[in-house]
Amino acid sequence: MTHHLRAVTRPLVPDTDLLAALTPGNFVFKRNGVGIVASGTADQVPIDEVEAALDAIHVDDQVQRRGTGAIAVGAIPFDRTDATMRIPRRIIGVDHEGAWVTEITGIRATAVDTIDPPVIDRVMGEDEWTAAVTTILEHIERGDVEKVVLSRRVVIESATEFDPVAMIRRLAADRPDAWVYADGGFVGVTPELLISRDADQVRSLPMAGTLPADRADELAATPRLVREFQVVVDTIANALRTRCAGLGVSAPSPVRAGNVAHLSSEVTGVLNDPTVTALDLAMMLHPTPAVGGTPLEEALELIEKLEPTSRGRYAGPVGWVDGRGDGEFAVALRCAELDGRRAVLYAGNGIVDGSDPVDEWDETVDKLVTMRRVVEAAAS
């Protein structure tokens, strides 16, 4: 538990550039010029202790807005094993009303810095992929599951160390409409908002179904992709109904995400319990059928059996929560784990009835394009 920490928040000039002082190891969560950049570690806290840890911090906040005061940040592993979040030493924040800086000082209970998980060098080749997809299709035919999201990894080696700062800047420039994130050596960009809480306003942007971006208009006319998407939306909406009133779900529409496109809806509601935090909601929703499958328990069992290594932070929640319970978490897609001269990239696909192993492999190739370009540019 955190002890004797003090958070002081003061306003900055409105045109503050979030990425101006970016250094390796920073936490980044940014979209359309709005977000946070955090550095240092005041404490590292298990996710079930985050709320109590933030409550214990003395706060002197002259800004008093969402994201000001003490916050916890992090990319949470897909399987949540030993999941923690970091309370940073320094946070620069920008929203539509202005900018601020928070400094957190004092003695922490545990002298722990963020350590990136080790990268294990096992990769699924195309033959293994085909065999895994075939196994999933057999389970689908037997009625064991409806959908399983299978993922694979690509390892890129460089003659020089990768530069995460250069990668973050390029992603922010190329994809301003998406959430650019970084947590130490874990860097990526995602179009999918898992959950946002702003006072009693709750919002999610579930996505599923994939086609090349130039075929985005075909998404809503492809029954298999519509069914896959509808399961995701219904699961998220049903879960949020247990915590929200006046839930609304927009009609699905295509969203272009780099060289691919997905179906997406906006789910909004009014929180009916003010003690439920953004982190609580993220943990309630994760993993969605978009990254796990359905039924979830059976899908996760197949994922553990068929994927040669754990996913690490890929497809887990990444974001932040403040002492008021407000915050945002996205789904960590289109990402790379950097370890010196090695980068491990991830991509996954939802396998459903009618999926073809070759087509699904090709789709992962398309999904890897964004990060391959950024990683290879950073290595040159």
C-alpha positions as CSV (number, residue, x, y, z in Angstrom):
1,M,0.0,0.0,0.0
2,T,1.2,3.5,-0.8
3,H,2.2,5.7,2.1
4,H,3.2,9.4,2.6
5,L,2.7,10.4,-1.1
6,R,1.6,13.9,-2.1
7,A,0.2,14.9,-5.5
8,V,0.5,18.5,-6.6
9,T,-1.3,19.6,-9.8
10,R,-0.8,23.0,-11.4
11,P,-2.0,24.4,-14.8
12,L,0.3,24.7,-17.8
13,V,0.1,26.8,-20.9
14,P,-2.8,25.6,-23.1
15,D,-0.7,24.8,-26.2
16,T,1.5,22.3,-24.3
17,D,2.9,19.6,-26.6
18,L,2.4,16.3,-24.8
19,L,5.3,14.6,-26.7
20,A,7.8,17.5,-26.4
21,A,9.7,15.9,-23.5
22,L,9.1,12.3,-24.3
23,T,11.8,9.8,-23.2
24,P,12.1,6.0,-23.3
25,G,10.2,4.4,-20.5
26,N,7.3,7.0,-20.4
27,F,3.7,5.9,-20.2
28,V,1.7,7.5,-23.1
29,F,-2.0,7.5,-23.8
30,K,-2.9,10.0,-26.5
31,R,-5.5,10.7,-29.1
32,N,-6.2,13.8,-31.2
33,G,-3.7,15.8,-29.1
34,V,-5.5,14.9,-25.9
35,G,-4.1,12.6,-23.3
36,I,-1.3,12.0,-20.7
37,V,2.4,11.3,-20.6
38,A,3.8,10.0,-17.4
39,S,7.2,9.2,-16.1
40,G,8.9,7.7,-13.0
41,T,7.4,5.4,-10.4
42,A,6.0,6.5,-7.1
43,D,4.5,3.1,-6.5
44,Q,3.6,-0.2,-8.2
45,V,0.2,-1.4,-7.1
46,P,-1.8,-4.6,-7.7
47,I,-4.9,-3.8,-9.7
48,D,-7.2,-4.7,-6.8
49,E,-5.5,-2.2,-4.6
50,V,-5.4,0.8,-7.0
51,E,-8.4,2.6,-5.7
52,A,-7.2,2.4,-2.0
53,A,-3.7,3.5,-3.1
54,L,-5.0,6.6,-4.9
55,D,-7.3,7.4,-1.9
56,A,-4.3,7.4,0.4
57,I,-2.4,10.1,-1.5
58,H,-2.7,13.7,-0.3
59,V,-3.8,15.8,-3.3
60,D,-3.3,19.5,-3.9
61,D,-5.1,20.1,-7.2
62,Q,-5.6,23.6,-8.6
63,V,-7.0,22.3,-11.8
64,Q,-9.7,19.9,-10.6
65,R,-10.5,18.1,-13.9
66,R,-10.7,14.6,-15.1
67,G,-7.2,13.1,-15.0
68,T,-5.7,15.7,-12.6
69,G,-4.4,14.8,-9.1
70,A,-3.0,11.3,-8.5
71,I,-3.5,8.7,-11.2
72,A,-2.5,5.1,-11.9
73,V,-1.4,4.0,-15.4
74,G,-0.5,0.8,-17.1
75,A,-0.9,-1.9,-19.7
76,I,-2.5,-4.9,-18.0
77,P,-1.6,-8.4,-19.2
78,F,-4.3,-10.2,-21.2
79,D,-4.5,-12.9,-18.6
80,R,-4.3,-10.4,-15.6
81,T,-1.7,-12.7,-13.9
82,D,0.1,-10.6,-11.2
83,A,-1.4,-7.4,-12.9
84,T,-0.3,-4.1,-11.5
85,M,-0.6,-0.4,-12.3
86,R,2.0,2.3,-11.8
87,I,1.5,5.5,-9.8
88,P,3.9,7.8,-11.7
89,R,6.1,10.5,-10.3
90,R,5.2,13.1,-13.0
91,I,2.2,13.4,-15.3
92,I,1.7,15.9,-18.1
93,G,-1.9,16.1,-19.2
94,V,-3.8,17.9,-22.0
95,D,-7.6,18.0,-22.5
96,H,-9.9,20.3,-24.5
97,E,-9.8,22.9,-21.7
98,G,-6.1,23.2,-21.2
99,A,-3.0,21.5,-19.8
100,W,-1.5,20.6,-16.4
101,V,1.4,18.9,-14.7
102,T,1.1,16.7,-11.6
103,E,4.2,15.9,-9.4
104,I,3.9,13.1,-6.9
105,T,6.5,13.2,-4.2
106,G,7.2,11.3,-0.9
107,I,8.1,7.9,0.3
108,R,6.7,4.9,-1.4
109,A,6.0,1.6,0.3
110,T,7.9,-0.5,-2.2
111,A,10.9,0.6,-4.2
112,V,9.7,-1.0,-7.5
113,D,10.2,0.3,-11.0
114,T,8.3,-0.9,-14.0
115,I,9.9,-4.0,-15.5
116,D,8.9,-5.1,-19.0
117,P,8.0,-8.8,-19.2
118,P,10.6,-11.1,-20.9
119,V,10.1,-11.9,-24.5
120,I,9.9,-15.6,-25.2
121,D,11.1,-16.6,-28.7
122,R,8.4,-19.0,-29.9
123,V,6.6,-18.0,-33.1
124,M,3.6,-19.7,-34.8
125,G,4.4,-20.4,-38.4
126,E,1.8,-20.7,-41.2
127,D,1.5,-24.5,-40.9
128,E,1.0,-24.3,-37.1
129,W,-1.6,-21.5,-37.7
130,T,-3.5,-23.7,-40.2
131,A,-3.5,-26.6,-37.8
132,A,-4.7,-24.4,-34.9
133,V,-7.5,-22.8,-37.0
134,T,-8.6,-26.3,-38.2
135,T,-8.8,-27.4,-34.6
136,I,-10.9,-24.4,-33.7
137,L,-13.2,-25.1,-36.6
138,E,-13.7,-28.7,-35.4
139,H,-14.7,-27.4,-32.0
140,I,-17.1,-24.9,-33.6
141,E,-18.7,-27.7,-35.7
142,R,-19.2,-29.8,-32.5
143,G,-20.9,-26.9,-30.8
144,D,-18.2,-26.4,-28.2
145,V,-17.6,-22.7,-29.1
146,E,-19.0,-20.1,-31.5
147,K,-15.8,-18.0,-31.9
148,V,-12.2,-18.1,-30.8
149,V,-9.7,-15.3,-31.3
150,L,-6.4,-16.8,-32.3
151,S,-3.2,-14.7,-32.3
152,R,0.3,-15.0,-33.5
153,R,3.6,-13.2,-33.2
154,V,6.3,-11.9,-35.5
155,V,9.8,-11.3,-34.3
156,I,11.9,-8.6,-36.0
157,E,15.6,-8.3,-35.2
158,S,17.6,-5.1,-35.9
159,A,21.3,-4.3,-36.1
160,T,20.6,-1.3,-33.7
161,E,18.4,-0.8,-30.7
162,F,14.8,0.2,-31.5
163,D,13.9,3.8,-30.6
164,P,10.5,3.8,-28.8
165,V,10.3,7.6,-28.8
166,A,10.6,7.7,-32.6
167,M,7.9,5.0,-32.9
168,I,5.5,6.9,-30.6
169,R,6.0,10.1,-32.5
170,R,5.4,8.5,-35.9
171,L,2.3,6.6,-34.7
172,A,0.9,9.9,-33.3
173,A,1.5,11.7,-36.6
174,D,0.2,8.9,-38.8
175,R,-2.8,7.9,-36.7
176,P,-4.1,11.0,-34.8
177,D,-7.6,9.6,-34.7
178,A,-6.5,6.4,-32.8
179,W,-5.2,5.9,-29.2
180,V,-1.4,5.9,-29.3
181,Y,0.0,4.2,-26.2
182,A,3.2,3.1,-24.6
183,D,4.2,1.5,-21.3
184,G,7.9,1.1,-21.1
185,G,8.9,-1.1,-24.1
186,F,5.3,-1.8,-25.0
187,V,4.3,0.5,-27.8
188,G,1.2,0.6,-30.1
189,V,-1.8,2.2,-31.6
190,T,-5.4,1.0,-31.3
191,P,-8.8,2.2,-32.7
192,E,-10.7,0.3,-30.0
193,L,-11.9,2.1,-26.8
194,L,-12.7,-0.5,-24.1
195,I,-14.2,1.9,-21.7
196,S,-14.3,5.6,-20.7
197,R,-15.7,7.0,-17.5
198,D,-16.2,10.8,-17.1
199,A,-18.2,11.3,-13.9
200,D,-21.4,9.3,-14.5
201,Q,-20.9,9.2,-18.3
202,V,-19.8,5.8,-19.6
203,R,-18.7,5.1,-23.2
204,S,-17.3,2.1,-25.1
205,L,-16.4,1.7,-28.8
206,P,-16.5,-2.1,-29.5
207,M,-15.1,-3.3,-32.8
208,A,-15.0,-6.6,-34.7
209,G,-15.0,-7.9,-38.2
210,T,-12.1,-7.0,-40.6
211,L,-11.7,-6.2,-44.3
212,P,-9.0,-4.2,-46.1
213,A,-9.7,-0.5,-45.8
214,D,-10.7,-0.1,-49.4
215,R,-13.5,-2.7,-48.9
216,A,-14.9,-1.0,-45.7
217,D,-18.3,-0.6,-47.3
218,E,-18.6,-4.4,-47.6
219,L,-18.4,-5.0,-43.9
220,A,-22.1,-4.4,-43.1
221,A,-23.1,-6.5,-46.1
222,T,-21.1,-9.6,-45.0
223,P,-23.3,-11.8,-42.8
224,R,-20.4,-13.6,-41.1
225,L,-18.7,-10.4,-40.1
226,V,-22.0,-8.8,-38.9
227,R,-22.7,-11.9,-36.7
228,E,-19.1,-11.7,-35.3
229,F,-19.5,-8.0,-34.5
230,Q,-23.0,-8.3,-33.0
231,V,-21.8,-10.8,-30.4
232,V,-19.2,-8.3,-29.2
233,V,-21.6,-5.4,-29.0
234,D,-24.3,-7.5,-27.3
235,T,-21.8,-8.8,-24.7
236,I,-20.5,-5.3,-23.8
237,A,-24.0,-3.7,-23.8
238,N,-25.4,-6.5,-21.5
239,A,-22.5,-6.1,-19.1
240,L,-22.8,-2.4,-18.9
241,R,-26.6,-2.6,-18.3
242,T,-25.7,-4.1,-14.9
243,R,-23.9,-0.8,-14.0
244,C,-25.7,1.8,-16.1
245,A,-29.1,3.4,-16.9
246,G,-30.3,4.7,-20.2
247,L,-27.9,2.6,-22.2
248,G,-27.7,3.5,-25.9
249,V,-26.1,1.5,-28.8
250,S,-25.5,3.2,-32.1
251,A,-26.0,1.5,-35.4
252,P,-22.9,-0.3,-36.7
253,S,-20.7,1.6,-39.1
254,P,-17.3,0.9,-40.7
255,V,-14.2,2.4,-39.1
256,R,-10.9,2.6,-41.0
257,A,-7.9,1.8,-39.0
258,G,-4.9,2.2,-41.2
259,N,-4.9,-0.3,-44.0
260,V,-7.9,-2.3,-42.5
261,A,-11.4,-1.5,-41.5
262,H,-13.8,-2.8,-38.8
263,L,-17.4,-2.6,-37.8
264,S,-18.0,-0.4,-34.7
265,S,-20.8,0.9,-32.6
266,E,-20.8,3.5,-29.8
267,V,-22.2,2.2,-26.5
268,T,-23.1,4.9,-23.9
269,G,-24.8,5.0,-20.6
270,V,-25.2,6.8,-17.2
271,L,-23.4,5.1,-14.3
272,N,-25.8,4.2,-11.5
273,D,-23.2,3.6,-8.9
274,P,-20.6,6.4,-8.3
275,T,-18.2,4.0,-6.6
276,V,-17.6,2.0,-9.8
277,T,-14.4,3.2,-11.3
278,A,-13.1,3.1,-14.9
279,L,-10.7,0.3,-13.8
280,D,-13.6,-1.7,-12.4
281,L,-15.5,-1.4,-15.7
282,A,-12.4,-2.3,-17.7
283,M,-11.9,-5.4,-15.6
284,M,-15.6,-6.3,-15.9
285,L,-15.5,-6.1,-19.7
286,H,-12.1,-7.7,-20.4
287,P,-11.6,-9.9,-22.3
288,T,-14.4,-9.1,-24.8
289,P,-15.4,-11.5,-27.5
290,A,-13.4,-9.3,-29.9
291,V,-10.1,-10.5,-28.3
292,G,-11.2,-13.8,-26.5
293,G,-14.2,-15.4,-28.1
294,T,-17.5,-16.9,-27.1
295,P,-18.4,-18.6,-24.9
296,L,-15.5,-17.0,-23.1
297,E,-14.3,-19.8,-20.8
298,E,-14.2,-22.4,-23.5
299,A,-12.6,-19.9,-26.0
300,L,-9.8,-19.1,-23.4
301,E,-9.1,-22.7,-22.8
302,L,-8.5,-23.2,-26.6
303,I,-6.4,-20.1,-26.7
304,E,-4.2,-21.4,-23.9
305,K,-3.9,-24.8,-25.6
306,L,-3.2,-23.5,-29.2
307,E,-1.1,-20.4,-28.8
308,P,2.6,-21.3,-28.2
309,T,3.2,-18.5,-25.7
310,S,1.3,-16.2,-23.4
311,R,0.0,-12.9,-25.0
312,G,1.7,-10.7,-22.4
313,R,0.2,-7.3,-22.7
314,Y,-1.2,-7.8,-26.2
315,A,-5.0,-7.4,-26.3
316,G,-5.2,-6.4,-22.6
317,P,-6.6,-3.1,-21.3
318,V,-4.2,-0.1,-21.5
319,G,-5.0,3.2,-19.9
320,W,-5.4,5.2,-16.7
321,V,-7.7,5.9,-13.8
322,D,-7.7,8.8,-11.4
323,G,-8.6,9.2,-7.8
324,R,-12.2,10.2,-8.7
325,G,-12.7,6.9,-10.6
326,D,-12.6,8.6,-14.0
327,G,-10.4,7.3,-16.7
328,E,-10.0,5.6,-20.1
329,F,-8.9,2.1,-21.2
330,A,-8.3,1.0,-24.7
331,V,-7.7,-2.5,-26.1
332,A,-4.0,-2.9,-26.7
333,L,-3.9,-3.9,-30.4
334,R,-1.4,-3.1,-33.2
335,C,1.5,-3.3,-30.8
336,A,5.2,-4.2,-30.3
337,E,7.1,-5.4,-27.3
338,L,10.6,-3.8,-27.6
339,D,13.7,-5.4,-26.0
340,G,16.8,-3.8,-27.2
341,R,17.4,-4.9,-30.8
342,R,14.3,-7.2,-30.8
343,A,10.7,-6.3,-31.5
344,V,7.8,-8.7,-31.1
345,L,4.6,-7.8,-33.0
346,Y,1.2,-9.3,-32.4
347,A,-2.0,-9.8,-34.5
348,G,-5.1,-11.9,-34.0
349,N,-8.3,-12.9,-35.8
350,G,-11.7,-14.2,-34.7
351,I,-12.2,-17.7,-36.0
352,V,-15.9,-18.5,-36.6
353,D,-17.9,-20.9,-38.7
354,G,-16.9,-20.5,-42.3
355,S,-13.4,-19.1,-41.5
356,D,-10.7,-20.2,-44.0
357,P,-7.1,-20.7,-42.5
358,V,-5.4,-19.1,-45.5
359,D,-7.7,-16.0,-45.5
360,E,-7.3,-15.7,-41.7
361,W,-3.5,-15.8,-42.0
362,D,-3.6,-13.1,-44.7
363,E,-5.8,-11.0,-42.5
364,T,-3.1,-11.1,-39.7
365,V,-0.6,-10.0,-42.3
366,D,-2.7,-7.0,-43.1
367,K,-3.1,-6.2,-39.4
368,L,0.7,-6.4,-38.9
369,V,1.4,-3.8,-41.6
370,T,1.0,-0.7,-39.4
371,M,3.5,-1.8,-36.7
372,R,5.9,-3.5,-39.2
373,R,6.3,-0.2,-41.0
374,V,6.9,1.8,-37.8
375,V,9.3,-0.8,-36.4
376,E,11.3,-1.2,-39.6
377,A,11.5,2.6,-39.9
378,A,12.8,2.9,-36.3
379,A,15.4,0.3,-37.0
380,S,16.8,2.0,-40.2
